[in-house]
Structures are given as C-alpha cells and as structure tokens.
Amino acid sequence: MSGRVPTGVLLAAEEGLEVNVLGLSLGIDLIRPALKLPGIGRVGMPAPIKGREEGT
C-alpha cells in the first residue's frame, strides 16, 4: 500500500466547490448558500422548485 488517499476537487458554477475524499463529498454551494455534507446532504437555502413562480 502506497499511503495515497483517493481525492478529488470540483469547482463549477452549478455545483459550487466540492472535495471528494474516499468517495465522501463535502462542499459549499455558492449560488444558493448551503453546505453539502456526507451522509446528511444539503444544509442551507432550499433549491428552487421547477414550474413554480416566485411570490405565489
């Protein structure tokens, strides 16, 4: 075993910033402020529902 840990980093407008370590994703959504936590999911502002208008 070489001691390397599989990791990855993703930076995109839609997903925000995500870090992947051993298959677990931890991230920050910058468009709709939220944290993305492994095993819990997204914590923060809710995602918009398609087909619904604002203010109704």
N, C-alpha and C positions, 0 to 999 in steps of 0.2 A: 504494500500500500504506500502510495507516494505522499499522502498527507494533504492532497489537494481537495478542496471543497467545491463542488459544482455551484457556481454563482452566475447571475446574470443581472443586467441593468436595462431598463426600458424607459425611455423618455419620449412621450408623444403628446400631442395636443388633446386627444380624446381620453387617453388613459392616465395622463399625468406622469408622475415619477414612480416607478416600481422597482424593487430589488427582490430578486429571487434567490433564495439560499436553500439548497436541498429540497427543492420543489415547493417551498413555502413562500408565498408572495406577500410582501409588506410594501405599502405605497401611500402616496399622497396625491389626491385629486385636486388640481389647481383650479379648474373651471367651476365646479361646484364643490366648495371646500369640504373635504372629508378625508378620513384615514381609512386605508384598506388593511385589515388585519387578518392574518391567517387563522382559520377556524371560527372567526367571528363574522367577517365580511366587511361591508362598507359602513362606517360610522360617521355621520355628518348630515349635510343637507340631502333631502331625498332627490332621486333622479326624476326628471320630468316625465309625465305620463303622455305618451304619444296620442294625438287626437283630442286632447283637452286644451281648451284655450285658457289663457291667463285671465284671472279675475272673475271666473264663472263658478 
